[in-house]
Amino acid sequence: MVKQQGVDPQPREPREAPSYASSPGVRRRMQLQKTRDTAPELELRRRLHALGLRYRVDAQPLPELRRRADVVFTRVRLAVFVDGCFWHGCPDHGRREHSINGWYWPAKIAGNRAKDADTNERLRASGWEVVRVWEHDDMREVAQRVADLVAKLREGHKG
């Protein structure tokens, strides 16, 4: 049998990463966790839309940065992130004690926070404004704050 260049004659089964879930039920719940269209994101988007704003949803602000913002205003270069309290380590609501796999979660959440900081830094270095809010924040206030910032940035683009 002649092996063609770049073609593997034996297809391989995809390898599954090891699970850190404490049980199959926990793993299933983790897999079902939404990464977009959460209730706080939907509420913010509804309020922004009601204020007359149009935006991109779950978009990658920079093509070279493989990270997505929840709401993106491309013309004024504004990225909005709605961070979940658990996954991003909210100082008010993020759980510190983990009875199962307690060794795993602090490092995981610290990694998420480091990635958030790196994302903010890279976007700002490329001329983007970044707004990060917690899922528990009042989305009426957040929407108004974002609308005010969009108006300010639009005015800055005119001059």
C-alpha positions as CSV (number, residue, x, y, z in Angstrom):
1,M,0.0,0.0,0.0
2,V,1.4,3.4,-1.0
3,K,0.9,6.1,1.5
4,Q,-0.2,9.4,-0.1
5,Q,1.6,12.5,1.1
6,G,-0.3,14.1,4.0
7,V,-3.0,11.4,4.2
8,D,-3.1,9.1,7.1
9,P,-4.3,5.6,6.0
10,Q,-5.6,4.8,9.4
11,P,-8.3,7.3,10.6
12,R,-7.9,7.9,14.3
13,E,-10.7,8.3,16.8
14,P,-10.7,11.7,18.4
15,R,-9.2,11.6,21.9
16,E,-11.3,12.9,24.7
17,A,-9.6,15.1,27.2
18,P,-9.5,13.8,30.8
19,S,-12.5,14.9,32.8
20,Y,-12.0,16.7,36.1
21,A,-15.7,16.4,37.0
22,S,-16.4,14.5,40.2
23,S,-19.1,12.3,38.6
24,P,-20.7,11.6,35.2
25,G,-23.7,13.7,36.3
26,V,-21.5,16.7,37.1
27,R,-19.6,16.3,33.8
28,R,-23.0,16.3,31.9
29,R,-24.1,19.5,33.7
30,M,-20.7,21.1,32.9
31,Q,-21.1,20.2,29.2
32,L,-24.6,21.7,29.1
33,Q,-23.4,25.0,30.6
34,K,-24.2,27.8,28.2
35,T,-21.3,29.8,26.8
36,R,-23.6,32.4,25.1
37,D,-27.2,33.7,25.3
38,T,-27.3,33.5,29.1
39,A,-30.1,35.3,30.8
40,P,-28.0,38.3,31.8
41,E,-26.6,38.6,28.2
42,L,-30.1,38.4,26.8
43,E,-31.4,41.1,29.2
44,L,-28.5,43.4,28.3
45,R,-29.0,42.9,24.6
46,R,-32.8,43.6,24.9
47,R,-32.1,46.8,26.8
48,L,-29.4,47.9,24.4
49,H,-31.7,47.3,21.5
50,A,-34.5,49.2,23.2
51,L,-32.1,52.2,23.4
52,G,-31.7,52.0,19.6
53,L,-28.2,50.4,19.6
54,R,-27.2,47.8,17.1
55,Y,-24.3,45.4,17.7
56,R,-22.7,42.1,17.0
57,V,-23.3,39.1,19.3
58,D,-20.7,36.6,20.5
59,A,-18.1,38.1,18.1
60,Q,-14.4,38.1,17.8
61,P,-13.2,41.7,18.1
62,L,-9.7,41.0,16.7
63,P,-9.2,38.3,14.1
64,E,-5.8,37.3,15.5
65,L,-7.3,37.0,19.1
66,R,-9.2,33.8,19.5
67,R,-11.5,35.2,22.1
68,R,-15.1,36.4,21.8
69,A,-17.0,39.3,23.4
70,D,-20.7,39.0,24.3
71,V,-21.6,42.3,22.6
72,V,-19.4,44.1,20.1
73,F,-19.8,47.6,18.6
74,T,-17.3,47.3,15.7
75,R,-17.5,50.9,14.4
76,V,-16.6,52.4,17.7
77,R,-14.4,49.5,18.8
78,L,-16.2,48.6,22.0
79,A,-16.3,45.1,23.4
80,V,-18.7,44.2,26.2
81,F,-18.2,41.1,28.4
82,V,-20.8,39.7,30.8
83,D,-18.8,37.6,33.2
84,G,-20.4,34.8,35.2
85,C,-19.8,35.0,38.9
86,F,-18.6,31.4,39.3
87,W,-16.4,31.1,36.2
88,H,-14.7,34.4,36.5
89,G,-14.3,34.6,40.3
90,C,-16.7,37.3,41.4
91,P,-15.5,38.7,44.7
92,D,-19.1,38.8,46.0
93,H,-20.6,35.6,44.6
94,G,-17.8,33.4,43.4
95,R,-17.5,30.3,45.6
96,R,-14.2,29.9,47.3
97,E,-14.9,26.6,49.0
98,H,-15.1,23.5,46.8
99,S,-15.6,20.2,48.6
100,I,-15.2,18.1,45.5
101,N,-12.1,18.6,43.2
102,G,-11.1,21.6,45.4
103,W,-7.6,21.3,44.0
104,Y,-8.9,22.0,40.5
105,W,-11.3,25.0,40.7
106,P,-9.0,27.7,42.2
107,A,-6.5,27.2,39.4
108,K,-9.2,27.0,36.8
109,I,-10.8,30.3,37.9
110,A,-7.4,32.0,38.3
111,G,-6.7,30.9,34.7
112,N,-10.0,32.4,33.5
113,R,-9.2,35.7,35.3
114,A,-5.7,35.8,33.8
115,K,-7.2,35.2,30.4
116,D,-9.7,38.0,31.0
117,A,-6.9,40.4,32.0
118,D,-4.9,39.4,28.9
119,T,-7.9,39.9,26.6
120,N,-8.5,43.4,28.1
121,E,-4.9,44.3,27.6
122,R,-4.7,43.1,24.0
123,L,-7.9,44.8,23.0
124,R,-6.9,48.1,24.6
125,A,-3.5,47.9,23.0
126,S,-5.3,47.6,19.6
127,G,-7.4,50.7,20.3
128,W,-10.5,49.0,21.7
129,E,-12.6,50.0,24.7
130,V,-13.5,47.2,27.0
131,V,-16.4,47.0,29.4
132,R,-16.7,44.0,31.8
133,V,-19.7,43.5,34.0
134,W,-20.8,40.8,36.3
135,E,-23.9,38.7,35.6
136,H,-25.5,40.0,38.8
137,D,-25.1,43.7,37.8
138,D,-28.3,45.7,37.1
139,M,-28.5,45.5,33.3
140,R,-30.6,48.7,33.1
141,E,-27.6,50.6,34.5
142,V,-25.1,48.6,32.4
143,A,-27.1,49.3,29.2
144,Q,-27.3,53.0,29.9
145,R,-23.5,53.1,30.7
146,V,-22.8,51.2,27.4
147,A,-25.1,53.5,25.5
148,D,-23.4,56.6,26.9
149,L,-20.0,55.2,26.1
150,V,-21.1,54.4,22.5
151,A,-22.4,58.0,22.1
152,K,-19.1,59.4,23.4
153,L,-17.0,57.1,21.1
154,R,-19.2,58.1,18.1
155,E,-18.6,61.7,18.9
156,G,-14.9,61.2,19.1
157,H,-14.9,59.5,15.7
158,K,-16.6,62.5,14.1
159,G,-13.9,65.0,15.2
